[in-house]
Amino acid sequence: MIPAKKILLSSLLSASVLALSPALTGLSTAVAAPAVAGLPDFADIVDRTGPGVVNIRTTERVKTGQPQAGADDEEMQEFFRRFFGVPMPRQQQPNTPNTPRPNRKGGNAQQEEVPRGVGSGFIISADGYIMTNAHVVEGASDVYVTLTDKREFKAKIIGSDTRTDVALLKIDGNSLPRLVIGDSDKIRAGEWVLAIGSPFGLENTVTAGIISAKARDTGDYLPLIQTDVAVNPGNSGGPLINLKGEVIGINSQIYSRSGGFMGISFAVPIDEALRVSDQLKASGRVTRGRIGVQIGEVTKDVAESLGLAKAQGALVQRIEPGGPAEKGGLEAGDIILKFNGTAIERPSDLPRMVGATKPGSRATVNIWRKGSARDIAVTVVEIEADKPAKTEEKKPKQEATPNSLGLVVSDLTDAQKKELKVDGGVLVESAVGVAAAAGLRAGDVVQRLNDVDIKDAKQFNGLVAKLDSKKRAAVLVRRGDSSQFVPLRPSASGN
């Protein structure tokens, strides 16, 4: 018997075909329908690539008697570190021998090796180099690698890079099954891909899906590949493979609100991962360049206020004192349009370009300042830990009438100028109206109005009085160590 729903569907389809037939026969040339291909069969790919994918388990040496986290708890901790969501249910994990070890510093304290976490990786050379995620091996005392043929090796961590979440391991072996490396620059959205790994310790698990986006900007040092391939804790470090059986990425993160897979996962592009692993192999670390600026977004309103054709580039919010940018002549409020001739479309483009530049080399930075573009040469130095921003003391508010931007300002003292390392500007004593609505507050420092540097309160209020109430003005505001353009439209009533 044919179900009623199928009969109805068949009838509708038949009616549609009959209704369209006269129109189709009247066409001299018909557009050919795209060929319908069947779903891909991943079996052969898995047979070829599976042996090159490894299970990675890590252990930690702890003193006997102190609280110990089992493999289940460590997977949850990995989830907290790398994923969004809530803890997962406890899972059964492979056993790891707990071997008491004497404390070499003396005394009766003992150490034992306890399970720490489970992840994945893949072999990239026949002599035993393995790629995985940095967070898989972070904090581990020992790392063990298990192949699909059940051989187990103790691995050496050659190096890891937390900014890209890439780590390189080495095991002693010869003629090991390695994976073929692909080209992540040539991937396309909609392309079929598969992942092989050990989610929750379930070794050699295969999942498949498509590439959802080629270069998803996450604000880190590289854009990630977004897919809908099912990835869970334990998949971390495993390969993302295309239909040619080539590795195009390292599965690294997921987005989840529930704790489970929600159709969004991210992989590190293999091209970037290889650049990192080459440095790790050569020196055990990754060197990156920096120029000493803190940057922000150039909004459409700011771009229009400053005369830019479109909202692009990176707004310089803060200059590191004594850093390459300050020495080269960059200023807070500059908009970086190009770096070494390459356009900056989004603020996140700049740190990637600078980071990929060899420390010690000279770079040309094209900026927009006061209505015109100019080139500035800077010397790139090696990246270092960010320095905490300083907080300025705020002066008491004074009673005064706000100007048309809603600001009451006062002159900076010589001590304040010295502390801020500025020659001019005015201190915001209070903010109301449009200024308050835009987020300005007492203690902020106004450095520039449109293309004019601010020297004192009298000059600033005079310039504000001449503003057109129909146009937004770009006000460069400094808070702490950061500067930001704030578009404000003067109020006709002055408050």
N, C-alpha and C positions, 0 to 999 in steps of 0.2 A: 504493500500500500504506500502511495506517495503522500507524505505529510501535506496538510493543507497549506502551510506556509510556502512549501516548495512549489505547489501548484500555482499559488497566487503569484509568486515571483516569476515563474516560467511564463505565465500569462502576460504579466506586465512587460517582460522582456520581448515577447513575441509581438505585442501591440506596438511597442516602441520601434521595433525593426520595421514593421509594416508601414508605420506612419512616416518613417524616414526614407523608405525605399524610393518613392517617386522623386524626392529631392535629390537623392544621391545619383539616380540614373540620369538626371538632367545635367549633371556636372560633366564638363569635358575632361577635366583632370581632377582626380580625387587625391587628397592628402593621405598618404599611407600611414596606417596605425603603427605605433612603435611595436617592435617585436617583443613578445612576452617571454621572458626567460624564467626558467624554474629556479627555485631556491637553491643556493649553493650547498654542495656537499663538502663538509669540512673534514671528513674522515681521513682522506689521503694526506691533507695538510697536518692533521694531528699526528698521524703515523710518522711523518717526516720530522716534525719539530718537537714532538713530545719528549724524546730522549734528551734534548738539550735544555729542558726546563728542570730546575732543581727545587727541592724543599729546603728551606733554611730555618733552623731552630737555634735560638740563642739561650745562653745560660748566664747566670750571675753568681759569683762567689760571695757568700754572706757568712757572718759569724753564727755559729750554732746558738740557738736560743733567741735570736732576734726575730721579729715578725717577718715572715716570708710570704711573698706573693707567688701564687701558683701560675701556671701557664694561662689559665682562664683569666685571672686578674690582670696579667700582663697584656693579654689581647685587648681587654677593656681599656687599659691605660693607653695602648697604641691607638685605640679608637678615639679616645679623648684628645690625644695629641694630634691626630691627623684628620679626623672626620668630624662632622657635625652630627649631633643627635644624642641619644640616651644609651646607657650601657646595654650590651647584648646579654642574652641568657648564657649561663655558664655552659661551656662545652667540654667534652672529654678530649684531652690532649695526649699525644704520645708520651710515654714514660721516659724520664731521663734519670740515669743513675745518680744518686746523691752520695758523693764520696767525701767523707770527712777529711779535712786537710789540716795539718798542724799550723799554728801561727808562727811564722818565722821570726817575728819580733820578740818571741819569748812568751812565757805564761802558758796557762792551760787552755786558752781559747782555741776553738776549732773552727774551721771553715768548711762549708759544704756547697756543692754546686746545685743550684735550683733552677728549674725552667723559668725562662724570662719571656719568651714570645716565639711566634711562628710566622714566617713569611715565605716569600718566593724569590726566585732569581733565575738567570739563564746564562749559559756558557757562551762566551764570545770568542774564545780561542781554544784550539785543541790542547794547548799546554796548561789549561786550567784557570784562565781569568774569567771571573763571573761578575755580572752586573746586577745590582739590586738597588733598593731605596736606602738612603742614609738613615731614615727613621727605623728601618728594620734592624739594623745592627747598632744603633745608638745606645751607649751605656752597657753593652754586652761585655762580659769577661771572656767568653768563648763562643765561637760560631761554628756550627756543624752543618755540613751540606750533604744532602742525601739525593742520589740519582734515581732515576726510574728503575734501574736494575738492582736497587737496594744497597748499592755500595755507599758507604758513608765516609766523609773526609772531614778533618778539622781544618777550617779555613783561616787564612790570615787576612786581616783587614788592611788593604794597601792604602786606602784613604777614603774619606767621605766628604761630601759638600752639602751642607744643610740648605743652602740657598736654592739649589736645584733639586735637592732630595735624591742625589745620586751617590752610590757607594761602589767601590771596586774591591772584590775579594780575589784571593788566589788559593787554589788547592794544588797539591802535588799529583799530577797525572799526565798521561800521554794519550794521544789519539782519542781524546774525549769528544763526544758529540756536540758540535757547536751550531748555533743558529746563524742563519744568513741575515746580514744587516740590510735593511731597506733604506729608502730616502723619504724622510718625513716631510720634506718640502713639496713632494709631488702628490701627497694625499688629497682626496676630495671628499667633501661632505656628501654623505649618502653611501659611501663605500663600505662594503662588508668587512668586518674585522672580527677576530676572536681573541680571547684571553685564556691563558693556561696558568694555573697557580694552585695554591693550597688554602682556600678560604676556611677559616676555623680548623686548620690542620687536616682538611680533607684533600690529600695529595692528588695531583694530576687531574684537577677539575677543569673542564672545558666549558666556556660560555661564549656566546656570540651575539653580535649586534651590528650596528652601523656607526660610522663617524657622524656625530651630531654637529660639530663645529671644528674647523681646522685650527684656529688660534684663539682660544678663549683667554681673554686678559684677566688674570687673577691678581694683578698688582705685584707679582713677584718678578724675578729676573728673567723669566721666559714665559711666553704664552703656552698654554697647555692644550692638548688634544682632548676634546670632549666627545664621549661616546655614550651609548645606552647599553653597553655591555655590562652584564651583572658582575660587579666587583664588590668584595667584602673584605673585612680585616683578615689578613692571611694571604690575600691576593697581592698585597703590596710587594713591589719589586719584580713581579712576573711580567712576561712580554705581552705586548699588544701586536698581533700578527695580521698581515693582510692576506689576500687570496693567493698571492704568490709564495706564501710561506716565509715572508720576510718580516723581521722585527721593525716596527715603525715607532714604537714607544714603550715606556715602562709604566705600568699601571701604578698609580701613586695615591690618588685621593678619591673620595666620593662625597656627594652632598646628600644629607639625610636629615629629616626631622623626626623620624620614628625610630631610628637605630638600625633599620633595614635598608636594603638597596631600593632606591626610588627612581631609577632610570637615568641618573646622571653620574658619570664617573669621569675621571681625568687621568691623562697619561702624559709623562714627560716625553717630548719629541726626541727620537733616537739621535738625530743629528746633534742636538745640544748635549745629550747625554754622552755621546762619543767624545765631543770636545772636552768635556769635564773629565771623563775617564782617562783620556790621553795625558792630561796634566797630572792626575792622581798617580798614574803609572810612572810618570817621569820624576815627580818630586814629592808625591804623597799629599799634595795640597793644590788648591786652585787660587791663582792670583787674579784679581780684578782691578780695574781702574776706577778712580773717582775724581771728581773735581771740586767737591766741597760745597754743594748747594742743596737746599731743601726746596722742592718744587710742588706746584699745585696745578689745578686745571685752569684753562683759559675758557671762561664761559662766553656765550654768545653776546651777552650784554657788555662784558668787559672788552671783547674784541671790537664791537661797534663803537664803544666809547673811546678807544685808543686808535681807531682808524684802520684796524686790520680787516682784510677782505673776508676772512672767515675765522671761526673759532678753532685755532690749532696751536701747536707748540706747548711749551711748558713754562709756567709762570715761576719766576725765581722768588720764593718767599723768604728765604734766609740764606745768608752767605756765611760760611764758616770762617771765623777770624783767622787770618794767616794762612788760609787754604789756597789751593790753586786758582779758584774762581776769583777770590779777592785780589790776589796778586796779578791776575790777568786783566782786572778792571771790570768784572761783572758787578752789578748792583741789584739790590732787592727791588723788584718791580720790573726788571727786564723780562722779556719773553723770549725764550730760546726757540728759534724757528728751525735751525738746522744744526747738525753736529757732523763735522767733517763732510759737509756737502749733502748729507742725507736728511730729508725732511722729518721733523718731529710731528707726527699727526696727533698723538696722544701723549700725555705726560709720562706714561709708563714706558714709552719708547726710549726716552733718554737714559735712564739707568742701565738698560740693556746695552745700548750702544757704548756708553762710557765704560761699563763693566767689561765689555769685550775688547777694549782698547788696552794695549800693553802699557803698564806703568812705566813712566819715564819718557813717553813719546809726547810730541806736541800735537795739539788738536785745534781746529778752527771752529769756533762757535759763532753762528750767525744769530744775532739778537735783534729785537724790535725795541727801540727806546725813544721816547718822545717824538713819535711820528715818523721815524725812519729806521731802516735796517742798517746794520753795520756788522763787521766781522771782528772778533776778539780771539786772540791766540792764548791758549792755556796749556799748561804742562800737566798731564794726567799723572796722578800718583796712585799708589796701591791703596785699596780700600781698607778701612779699619772700622772698629766698633763705633757706632753713633754716640755722640756726646749728648748728655742730658741738657735740655734747654733751661736757661736761667729764667727766674721769675722776678719781675721788677716790682719795687714798692709803689703803691698807689698813693697819690696825694689826696687829701680830703677834698670833697666837692665844694665848690664855691657857688654862691647864689649869683646868677647872671641870666641874661635873656638868650635862649638858643638862637643860632642863626638859621637860615632857611633849610639847612641840612639836618637841623635838630641837634646841633653840637654846641657845647660850651667848651672852649679850649683855653689853654694858658701856655706861656712860653716854657720851654724846657730849661732847667737850671744847667749850669756848666757841669755839675757833678753827674746829672742825668745824661747829658750829651756824651760825657766821657765813658760812662758805664755802657751806654748803648752804641758807642763808637759811631756817632753821627754828628754832622755839622749843623743840622737844623731839624725842623719838625715842631709840632705842637702836641701838648698832652691833652687828652680828652678828660675833662672834669665831669661831664655828664652827657648823656645821650637820650634824646626823646624823639618822638615822631618817626620819620623815615629812617633816621640813623639807628634808633633803638630797634625798629622792626627788622632792620638788616643785621642786627646782632652786635652793633658797636656798643661799647660800654666804657665806663670810667677806667682810666689806666692805659687805654690804647693810645698809640702815638700816630698822628697823621703825618706822613712823610711827603706826599705829593698829591696835587689836585690836577687831574688830567695830565698834561705834560709839564707842569710847573712844580719845581721843588719848593717846599714850604720852609720858610725861614723863621717866622714868628707868628703869633696870634693875630696881630694887626693885618699882616699881609694876607693870611688865610681868610679872615672874615671879609676883607675887601674883595678877594677873588670870588668868594661864595656869593657876595651881594650882586655880582655881575653875571651869575649863571642864568641860563635860559631855563625857565621852569618846565618847558616842554621837552627838554633833553636830559638824559641821564649823564651824570658826571662820574668819572672813574676816580675814586679816592683810594690812595695807597695807604693801608693801615697796618701798623706793626703791633703785634701782641706777643710778648715774650721775645723769642728769637726769630719769629716768623713774620713775614709780610704778605699781605693779600690785597688785591684790588677789590673794592666793594663798589658796585654801581649804585649811585643814589640820585634820585630825581628831586630837585629842590621843591620845597613846599611854598606856595604863594603866600601862605599866612605866616611863614617863618617858624612853625613848630609842628 
